[in-house]
Amino acid sequence: MRRKFRAEKHVSTPARDLESPTIHKLTELCEVMEVHPLTLLALAYAENDPAKTDQLLAQVRKELGAIADAAG
């Protein structure tokens, strides 16, 4: 039987700066929240500010394009 994922613990613990979630735990949390992990990361990095979100996503698009161009 699969262990039940406790979203409350995994949200509250990092929110209080007690620990950083692993990529695996972040993915599990996002599955419960029904959002993509990058959505949650963008929210955290942009501090829930729409202007910062737009700037961050533009930067990510630019960097992904540069990586794709370099890969040929």
C-alpha positions as CSV (number, residue, x, y, z in Angstrom):
1,M,0.0,0.0,0.0
2,R,1.3,3.4,-0.9
3,R,1.9,5.8,2.0
4,K,-0.4,8.8,2.0
5,F,1.4,12.0,1.1
6,R,1.0,14.6,3.8
7,A,1.0,17.9,1.9
8,E,0.6,20.0,5.1
9,K,3.9,18.9,6.5
10,H,5.7,19.4,3.2
11,V,4.3,22.9,2.9
12,S,4.7,24.1,6.4
13,T,8.2,22.8,7.1
14,P,10.0,24.6,4.2
15,A,7.8,27.7,4.7
16,R,9.3,27.9,8.2
17,D,12.8,27.5,6.7
18,L,13.3,24.2,8.7
19,E,14.4,22.3,5.6
20,S,14.5,22.4,1.8
21,P,12.3,19.9,0.0
22,T,13.9,17.5,-2.4
23,I,12.9,17.5,-6.1
24,H,11.0,14.3,-5.4
25,K,9.0,15.9,-2.6
26,L,8.5,19.0,-4.6
27,T,7.0,16.9,-7.4
28,E,4.8,15.0,-4.9
29,L,3.6,18.3,-3.4
30,C,2.8,19.7,-6.9
31,E,0.8,16.6,-7.8
32,V,-1.4,17.2,-4.7
33,M,-1.7,20.9,-5.6
34,E,-2.3,20.0,-9.3
35,V,0.3,22.4,-10.6
36,H,3.6,21.9,-12.5
37,P,6.7,22.0,-10.3
38,L,8.0,24.9,-12.3
39,T,4.9,26.9,-11.4
40,L,5.6,26.5,-7.7
41,L,9.3,27.4,-8.2
42,A,8.4,30.4,-10.3
43,L,6.0,31.5,-7.5
44,A,8.7,31.2,-4.9
45,Y,11.4,33.0,-7.0
46,A,9.0,35.8,-8.1
47,E,7.6,36.3,-4.6
48,N,4.0,36.3,-6.0
49,D,4.8,39.5,-7.9
50,P,3.3,39.5,-11.4
51,A,6.1,41.8,-12.8
52,K,8.8,39.6,-11.3
53,T,7.0,36.5,-12.7
54,D,7.1,38.0,-16.2
55,Q,10.7,39.0,-15.8
56,L,11.7,35.5,-14.5
57,L,9.8,33.7,-17.3
58,A,11.4,35.9,-19.9
59,Q,14.8,35.1,-18.5
60,V,14.1,31.4,-18.5
61,R,12.9,31.5,-22.1
62,K,16.1,33.4,-23.1
63,E,18.3,30.9,-21.3
64,L,16.5,27.9,-22.7
65,G,16.9,29.3,-26.2
66,A,20.6,29.9,-25.7
67,I,21.0,26.3,-24.5
68,A,19.1,25.0,-27.4
69,D,21.1,27.1,-29.9
70,A,24.4,26.0,-28.3
71,A,23.3,22.3,-28.6
72,G,22.9,22.8,-32.3
